[in-house]
């Protein structure tokens, strides 16, 4: 690791920047927890998390960049897995439950979250490259 990379890493963990990001990260975590509560408790037969988790990922893109997008995407995937674990047949009727269909539904939800998170991480990376190019021209 070069000296410049270690300085960049130390500057990322600087106290003023962490204090600036703390309210946004707490709000994003609260948003993820609210979506999980809505998805698991209030609407167990309608999986709204797959539509609402991207809102939290977009908010992480807005305030934190690529690392925040990875964290929000990971938490959204974890909460989707927990939803599957808490209610494995929530979208099926007991008499017509098919394990394969439920697994495919939850697998596709995870795939959509990962694809959306990857697209947001790519956007954050391009934004960082653009900012560095602007700084080098100035």
N, C-alpha and C positions, 0 to 999 in steps of 0.2 A: 504494500500500500504506500503510495507516494505521500509526501508531506502535504501537498495540496488536497488530496483526497481526505486525509485525516483532519485537516482544518475544516473542510466542507462538512464532514460528519460531525465534528464538534460544534460547528455553527448551527447544524440542524437541531441539535439537542440543547440549544441555548435557552436560558430561562425566560427571556422576554418573549421568544417565539412560542414556547410551550404555554405560557400564560395567555397569549393571544388565541391559541388554538383550543384551549381547554373548554370554553363555553360551547363552541361549535361541536366539539367531539362529544360532550355530554348531551347536547341536543340531538345529535345523530343517534347516539346509543338509546336515548329515550324514545326517539322515533321508531327505531328497530324493535324495542321492547313493546311499544304500543301496537305496532303492526302484528307482532307475535301474539300478544294478548287478544287482539281482534280476531286473528286467524284461528287460534286454538280454542278460546273460550266463547267468544260471542257468536262467531259464524263457523261452527265445526263442519257443516256440510258444504260450505262454499269457500273455496281456497282463494282468498283475496290477497294473500301475501305475495304471490307471484306477480301481481300487478302493483302492489304498494312498495315492495322492497326496492325496486329501481328508483323510487323517489329518494330513499335514504342513500342509495349509491350515488345518485346525482348530487345530492347535498354534500356528500363526502368529496366528490370531484370539485365542487365549488370552493370548499374551504380548505381542503388539505392536499389535493394532488393525488399522485399515484399510490403512495403508501396508505392514505386514508381510503382510497377506492378498494385496495386489496383487503383492508381490515373490514370495511363495510360489507364487501362481497362475501368474505369468509364468515362473518357473523350471520348474514342473511342465509347462507347455505346451511350453517349449523342450526339456525332456527327452523329452517324447512325440514331438516332431518329430524329435529325434535318433534315437530308437528306430526311427521309420519310415525314416530315412535309412540307419541301420546294417543293418536287416533288413527290406527292403520286402515280401518275400513270406514272412515267418516263419510266419504263421498258415495259409498255403496250401501244398498239396502242389504240387510242381513241375509235375506233369502236369495239374492242374486249376486252375492259377493264373489268377485273373481280376483284372486291375488295378483295375477299377471297384469290386469288392467290397472289396478291401483299402483303397482310398482312402476309401470310405464308412465302413469300420470305424474307421480312424484319424481321420477327420473327426468322427465321432460321439464318439470319445474326447476330442478337443479341445473339442468343444461341451459335453460334460458337465463337463469341468474348468472351462471359462469360466463356465458357469451356477452351479456350486458355489462358485467363487471370488466371483462377483458376489453370491450370496446371503450369503456370509460377510462381504463388504464392507458390504452393507446392514445386517447385524446389528451390525457394529462401528460404523457410523454412527449407528444408533439408540441404541446403548449410550452413545456420546459425547453425544448429545443428551439422554439421560436423566440422565447425570452432570452436565451443565451446568445442566439444569433443577433438579436437587437442590441444586447449589451456589448457584443464584440464590435459592432459597427459604430457605437457611440464613443 
